[in-house]
Amino acid sequence: MIVESLLWSSIALIILAGCYNTSLFLLSRRRIRRSRIDRRERFYVFLLACLNEEKVLSESLARITSLPAGNFMALVIDDGSDDRTSEIALAADPHLVRLHRRTPPNARRGKGAALNDGVRHLRESGLLAGRDPADVVLCVVDADGRLDPHVVQSVDPYFDDPRTGAVQVCVRMYNRHQGLLARMQDMEFVVYGDVFQSARRFIGSVGMGGNGQFMRLSALDTLDGDGPWSDSLTEDLDLGVRLIAKGWTNMHCTTAAVSQQAVLSLRRLVRQRSRWFQGHLQSAGLVPLILRDVPTRPALDMLYHLSSPVLILLTSLLPVSFLVALGATVVASVQVGHALVSPMWLLGPYVLSFTAAYTYGFVYFKRERELGLVRCVLLAHVFVFYGYIWFAAGWWGFWRMLTGKQTWLKTART
């Protein structure tokens, strides 16, 4: 009886979530017309928190230093690396790239701590001397991040609005052609950006990602604590919520992207997503802040977003329940000598599971037209099964939280 109740509760939640996600898709199709109203000269600082990133750092710095922008620099924050990370940073253009080394015991305390120390270094070193914090924009770029050449030109108009505190660009996988697993990760980020983030521009609840997030320094200065970033496993999610709670507007830029490296090992991917899942569980502590300081409409969407771990764990019961029911039906059919249910009985689970695949396939086709619409829809059907990775990752992350484990090994680059 308990299992049946959980099953029907899970189905009801999936239907409700599907209806809400459909409304987000329709909202995401709206376009924002933006014109330049305040052409101020802004100073862009690209922050790269690095721990043993010799395999990917050189290409990322080459992309940044070749940007056709007038006023910018990159700060490499070496968080106690024991490889050639610092050497690669020092070998880059010294006029555009600076190195800040962190050493034990302060190093290797998480990405948030490294970024906070990087901002302190910018202030104490005089690199920002004489600049208005409202005209300084910091951009977090992962060490494997490859920015589009036009990224500054695409992002800059958003900061013409003095209420804009942060802008998140799209995220893609630059090695998406290296197998189905990499392709699925690319589709995952495209769908998240082009549907959910795009819709949240109109709701007022755009979230920040850990790669390609642009933030006005004066907005970061309004946040409470020892630095803008927390020690959460999802410090980017935490930052985005706290900016909105302070009255700033977060925006999502659909015309530029940062490309990163997809994980090619299934085990490493599950471990990475388990870390993200555990970070979302930690973010439950943001609920009182949202209820107190965020307007109703964005607050409701944020609470829905923060509830995703619960939805994932409940949804994970459905495939098991379906397989048990199907197995029991097959056994009973063999015993009586004829099928007990019509093949049309499978239509319900298909509609419940794969309706979204047609939407996701269409959205991905808009970004990857060379694949063709039919192939994108077929890939989106595979994407539904790819989502089962979150079930394994979710229970792993939940178990780690229950057992008090907080530290994770960083995802290895190739």
Summary of the structure (lengths in Angstrom):
residues: 414
radius of gyration: 22.8
end to end distance: 48.7
largest distance: 85.2
contacts: 1292
relative contact order: 0.12
helix: 56%
strand: 13%
